[in-house]
Amino acid sequence: MSTEHTTQAIEATLAATGSKATYTGAGMTIGGWALSNEFAVLFGMLIGVLGLAVNWYYKHKLTMAEIKLKEEQAAREREVHAAKMSGYL
């Protein structure tokens, strides 16, 4: 497996972990609130915010990679079109 595939697999795992941490933090916050335990509420909120931050980072990174890929594809299509058009002249 190449380094790029390994990196993508790690990033996908971290993004999934961030999503699960967000849900875990939300659950702990609700549970702490129901039990009137301030520590559980604060800890749950902290885990939720950290999970949200990790999830946002990797989703943002993925979005930027997709935009770059689409721009490169559009540039290739313009080059192919220009080459075809020059052949007709």
Phi and psi in degrees as GROMACS dihedral restraints (atoms count N, CA, C in turn):
[ dihedral_restraints ]
;  ai    aj    ak    al  type     phi  dphi    fc
    3     4     5     6     1   -78.0    20    10
    4     5     6     7     1   167.2    20    10
    6     7     8     9     1   -63.6    20    10
    7     8     9    10     1   -37.9    20    10
    9    10    11    12     1   -63.2    20    10
   10    11    12    13     1   -42.9    20    10
   12    13    14    15     1   -65.3    20    10
   13    14    15    16     1   -39.5    20    10
   15    16    17    18     1   -63.7    20    10
   16    17    18    19     1   -43.9    20    10
   18    19    20    21     1   -62.1    20    10
   19    20    21    22     1   -43.6    20    10
   21    22    23    24     1   -63.3    20    10
   22    23    24    25     1   -39.2    20    10
   24    25    26    27     1   -65.9    20    10
   25    26    27    28     1   -41.1    20    10
   27    28    29    30     1   -64.8    20    10
   28    29    30    31     1   -43.8    20    10
   30    31    32    33     1   -64.5    20    10
   31    32    33    34     1   -39.0    20    10
   33    34    35    36     1   -65.0    20    10
   34    35    36    37     1   -39.2    20    10
   36    37    38    39     1   -64.9    20    10
   37    38    39    40     1   -43.2    20    10
   39    40    41    42     1   -66.5    20    10
   40    41    42    43     1   -38.2    20    10
   42    43    44    45     1   -64.2    20    10
   43    44    45    46     1   -41.2    20    10
   45    46    47    48     1   -65.4    20    10
   46    47    48    49     1   -39.3    20    10
   48    49    50    51     1   -64.7    20    10
   49    50    51    52     1   -40.2    20    10
   51    52    53    54     1   -61.7    20    10
   52    53    54    55     1   -40.5    20    10
   54    55    56    57     1   -64.9    20    10
   55    56    57    58     1   -43.7    20    10
   57    58    59    60     1   -66.3    20    10
   58    59    60    61     1   -36.2    20    10
   60    61    62    63     1   -65.7    20    10
   61    62    63    64     1   -36.3    20    10
   63    64    65    66     1   -62.1    20    10
   64    65    66    67     1   -46.0    20    10
   66    67    68    69     1   -66.9    20    10
   67    68    69    70     1   -38.9    20    10
   69    70    71    72     1   -63.8    20    10
   70    71    72    73     1   -44.1    20    10
   72    73    74    75     1   -62.4    20    10
   73    74    75    76     1   -41.0    20    10
   75    76    77    78     1   -64.1    20    10
   76    77    78    79     1   -41.5    20    10
   78    79    80    81     1   -64.8    20    10
   79    80    81    82     1   -40.9    20    10
   81    82    83    84     1   -66.1    20    10
   82    83    84    85     1   -37.2    20    10
   84    85    86    87     1   -63.3    20    10
   85    86    87    88     1   -45.9    20    10
   87    88    89    90     1   -65.5    20    10
   88    89    90    91     1   -43.8    20    10
   90    91    92    93     1   -63.0    20    10
   91    92    93    94     1   -42.3    20    10
   93    94    95    96     1   -64.9    20    10
   94    95    96    97     1   -38.7    20    10
   96    97    98    99     1   -64.9    20    10
   97    98    99   100     1   -43.6    20    10
   99   100   101   102     1   -64.7    20    10
  100   101   102   103     1   -32.8    20    10
  102   103   104   105     1   -93.5    20    10
  103   104   105   106     1     2.7    20    10
  105   106   107   108     1    55.7    20    10
  106   107   108   109     1    42.8    20    10
  108   109   110   111     1  -110.9    20    10
  109   110   111   112     1   105.8    20    10
  111   112   113   114     1   -63.5    20    10
  112   113   114   115     1   -37.3    20    10
  114   115   116   117     1   -61.6    20    10
  115   116   117   118     1   -44.5    20    10
  117   118   119   120     1   -65.0    20    10
  118   119   120   121     1   -38.0    20    10
  120   121   122   123     1   -64.6    20    10
  121   122   123   124     1   -49.1    20    10
  123   124   125   126     1   -64.2    20    10
  124   125   126   127     1   -42.7    20    10
  126   127   128   129     1   -64.3    20    10
  127   128   129   130     1   -41.7    20    10
  129   130   131   132     1   -63.1    20    10
  130   131   132   133     1   -41.0    20    10
  132   133   134   135     1   -64.9    20    10
  133   134   135   136     1   -40.5    20    10
  135   136   137   138     1   -62.8    20    10
  136   137   138   139     1   -47.5    20    10
  138   139   140   141     1   -62.1    20    10
  139   140   141   142     1   -41.8    20    10
  141   142   143   144     1   -62.5    20    10
  142   143   144   145     1   -43.9    20    10
  144   145   146   147     1   -67.2    20    10
  145   146   147   148     1   -42.6    20    10
  147   148   149   150     1   -62.9    20    10
  148   149   150   151     1   -42.6    20    10
  150   151   152   153     1   -62.6    20    10
  151   152   153   154     1   -40.1    20    10
  153   154   155   156     1   -64.0    20    10
  154   155   156   157     1   -41.3    20    10
  156   157   158   159     1   -64.4    20    10
  157   158   159   160     1   -43.8    20    10
  159   160   161   162     1   -63.5    20    10
  160   161   162   163     1   -44.4    20    10
  162   163   164   165     1   -62.1    20    10
  163   164   165   166     1   -44.7    20    10
  165   166   167   168     1   -62.0    20    10
  166   167   168   169     1   -43.9    20    10
  168   169   170   171     1   -58.5    20    10
  169   170   171   172     1   -48.2    20    10
  171   172   173   174     1   -74.8    20    10
  172   173   174   175     1   -31.6    20    10
  174   175   176   177     1   -67.4    20    10
  175   176   177   178     1   -40.0    20    10
  177   178   179   180     1   -64.0    20    10
  178   179   180   181     1   -43.0    20    10
  180   181   182   183     1   -62.2    20    10
  181   182   183   184     1   -42.4    20    10
  183   184   185   186     1   -64.7    20    10
  184   185   186   187     1   -41.6    20    10
  186   187   188   189     1   -62.7    20    10
  187   188   189   190     1   -43.7    20    10
  189   190   191   192     1   -63.5    20    10
  190   191   192   193     1   -38.2    20    10
  192   193   194   195     1   -66.3    20    10
  193   194   195   196     1   -39.4    20    10
  195   196   197   198     1   -66.4    20    10
  196   197   198   199     1   -40.1    20    10
  198   199   200   201     1   -63.0    20    10
  199   200   201   202     1   -44.2    20    10
  201   202   203   204     1   -61.8    20    10
  202   203   204   205     1   -42.0    20    10
  204   205   206   207     1   -62.8    20    10
  205   206   207   208     1   -42.6    20    10
  207   208   209   210     1   -66.9    20    10
  208   209   210   211     1   -37.6    20    10
  210   211   212   213     1   -64.9    20    10
  211   212   213   214     1   -41.1    20    10
  213   214   215   216     1   -64.9    20    10
  214   215   216   217     1   -39.0    20    10
  216   217   218   219     1   -65.8    20    10
  217   218   219   220     1   -41.2    20    10
  219   220   221   222     1   -64.2    20    10
  220   221   222   223     1   -39.1    20    10
  222   223   224   225     1   -64.1    20    10
  223   224   225   226     1   -41.8    20    10
  225   226   227   228     1   -63.1    20    10
  226   227   228   229     1   -41.6    20    10
  228   229   230   231     1   -64.6    20    10
  229   230   231   232     1   -37.3    20    10
  231   232   233   234     1   -65.2    20    10
  232   233   234   235     1   -40.2    20    10
  234   235   236   237     1   -64.2    20    10
  235   236   237   238     1   -43.2    20    10
  237   238   239   240     1   -64.2    20    10
  238   239   240   241     1   -42.9    20    10
  240   241   242   243     1   -62.4    20    10
  241   242   243   244     1   -44.3    20    10
  243   244   245   246     1   -63.2    20    10
  244   245   246   247     1   -38.5    20    10
  246   247   248   249     1   -66.7    20    10
  247   248   249   250     1   -40.6    20    10
  249   250   251   252     1   -65.6    20    10
  250   251   252   253     1   -41.9    20    10
  252   253   254   255     1   -66.2    20    10
  253   254   255   256     1   -36.7    20    10
  255   256   257   258     1   -69.1    20    10
  256   257   258   259     1   -26.1    20    10
  258   259   260   261     1   -74.0    20    10
  259   260   261   262     1   -21.9    20    10
  261   262   263   264     1   -82.7    20    10
  262   263   264   265     1   -17.5    20    10
